[in-house]
Amino acid sequence: EIVLTQSPGTLSLSPGERATLSCRASQSVNNNYLAWYQQKPGQAPRLLIYGASSRATGIPDRFSGSGSGTDFTLTISRLEPEDFAVYYCQQFGSSPRYAFGQGTKLDIK
Amino acid sequence: EVQVLESGGGLVQSGGSLRLSCAASGFTFSNYAMNWVRQAPGKGLEWVSTISGSGAYYADSVKGRLTISRDNSKNTVYLQMNSLRAADTAVYYCAKSFSGWYSFDYWGQGTLVTVSS
């Protein structure tokens, strides 16, 4: 069973700063099938990144994903006020078929 | 425009049953896998189930109690929930699979299931 561990649990930054969020898998992620989602309070998650590094439709280019194997990173180059939210990574595997990390809360410093 | 809309949530006693529905539009429904993901109050996301052309898949925590199905003529996916427990209390989201990338590109707003003990 693959477990995804996200760090830090909470990240406090100011608008304009750079955010770096980490997702580490307990085993190598199948074909880099690693995605990132953003969730704001009271809303459904929104797909940001798929295939570890490809931006989903309509996602601003300040969001970027990188990594392979067991270590993945979501970077937000310059934080906008609307970027403060919870971020989840998600992988595709065999057991369980899909798994999410526990989330990183990005809040305003 | 792709739309996904869940319904059927509510309050149910422990051991009871509930059926969730998810109506989709704006894409060729039969060509895509569909999924249920849940989120307990104040907690993170948990994958529940997927139905695709290759079959149905379940998280261990729901196997044998929850059953996913779909009706392509109605563009609807269902989640039959039996033997419900307090731990099943959550917002249940329906999500469309992003074909070939094993992620979820469109989500509904969710429906709340509350299991009382």
Interface residues (C-beta under 8 A of the other chain):
Chain A: Y33 A35 Y37 Q39 Q43 A44 P45 R46 L47 Y50 G51 S54 A56 T57 Y88 Q90 F92 P96 R97 Y98 A99 F100 G101 Q102 G103
Chain B: N35 V37 G44 L45 E46 W47 T50 Y57 A59 D60 Y93 F98 W101 Y102 S103 F104 D105 W107 G108 Q109 G110
